[in-house]
Amino acid sequence: MAETPRVSAIMMDCNDMEAMVEFWGALLDLEVAGRYPEFVFMSKVNGDGPTLGFQIVPEAKAVKNRVHLDLASPDREAVVERVIELGGKRLADHGDDAFKWITCADSQGNEFDVADAE
């Protein structure tokens, strides 16, 4: 039987790697774990999760992400305020009385969601 692979990294395309390192490092309290000419890998998310990585690409983001991060916090509004302070944007509020989340974008336009921690 084949071994089940693990997710080792979540990669995000970008045009400005340093802006991504600064934004996501500050938002998620991550440090640079490995730096290469076209890639940067951050420390593991939440200490034991996959790493977050950034890859330089020549083209600008053109359409909605096919994969995105979902962040959870006891205070989603505080996280969104921090996103804005770091150069990101609040894009839209979603949900109903049972479950609400806020779609944001980082400084390169990559979308992600912020919801209440369960």
CORNORCOR-V900983 format. One record per residue. N is the residue number from 1. D_LAST is the distance of its C-alpha to the last C-alpha in whole Angstrom. Layout:
n = [N;N]
d_last = [D_LAST;D_LAST]
//
This chain:
n = [1;2;3;4;5;6;7;8;9;10;11;12;13;14;15;16;17;18;19;20;21;22;23;24;25;26;27;28;29;30;31;32;33;34;35;36;37;38;39;40;41;42;43;44;45;46;47;48;49;50;51;52;53;54;55;56;57;58;59;60;61;62;63;64;65;66;67;68;69;70;71;72;73;74;75;76;77;78;79;80;81;82;83;84;85;86;87;88;89;90;91;92;93;94;95;96;97;98;99;100;101;102;103;104;105;106;107;108;109;110;111;112;113;114;115;116;117;118]
d_last = [35;34;31;28;27;24;23;24;24;22;25;26;29;31;34;33;32;32;30;27;27;28;25;22;23;23;19;18;20;22;26;29;29;32;34;36;39;36;33;31;28;25;24;21;18;16;19;19;18;20;22;22;26;28;31;34;35;38;37;35;31;33;30;26;24;24;21;19;16;12;11;8;8;8;11;12;15;16;15;17;20;20;21;23;25;25;27;24;24;21;22;21;18;17;15;15;14;12;10;11;12;15;17;19;22;23;27;28;27;24;21;17;14;12;9;6;4;0]
//
